[in-house]
Amino acid sequence: MARSGAMGLPSQQVLTVLSRHITALHKALLVVEGGSTRRQAAERFEPPVYGPRRDRIERQLALWTPH
């Protein structure tokens, strides 16, 4: 938050983006729990993600559990 504040971004905007990202990760994790691979789940993101960002999302899915 300090870094985003130093960049002049409103904290509400940062929290909104973070909330959307966490929601998308949770949905993707449910896809993985349903039998898909992390790659398949990342490919179903809306809006679509590609390249290094997709790789980061796959790593985040490997680290995060909703339980």
N, C-alpha and C positions, 0 to 999 in steps of 0.2 A: 504494500500500500504506500509505503514511503517513496518508493521509486516512481510509482504512478503519479503521486502527488507532486514530486519534483518535476515530472514531465508535463504537469498542468492538466492532467486528466481528472475529472470529477470522480470522487469516490463512488457515487451512485452508479456511474457508467461502468466502472471497474467491477463492482459487485454484480451488476446485471450480466456482464459478459461472463464472469466466473460462474454465476448461477446457470446460465445457458450451457456452458461447457460441462459442468458437473451433471446436468440433466441428460445431455447427449451421451456422456460416458456411461451413465447408469443404464440408459436404454441399450447401448451397445453391449454392456456387460450382460444384460438379460438375454441378448441374442447369443452371446457366447455360452451362457448357461443352458441355452436351448439346443446346443450342439454345434453351432457354427464356430469357425476359427476366429481368432482375434482379427486377422486380415479381412475376413468376410464381414465382420461387424464394423470395422473401420471403413470399409467400402460402402456401407449403408448409411454413413453419416449424411445428414442434411444440414447445410449444403455439403456437397461432396468435398473430400479432402484428398490431396495427392502428395506424392514425394515425401520429403522429410517430415512434413506435418503428420502424414498418415503413419509413418514409422514411430513418431513420438506418441501418437494416440495408442498404437498397439502396445508400446511399453507401459503406458499409463494403465491400460486394461490389464496387463499382466501384474501390476502392482496393487491395484485397487480392488477391494471387495466391499459390497454394500452391507455385509453382515457385521 
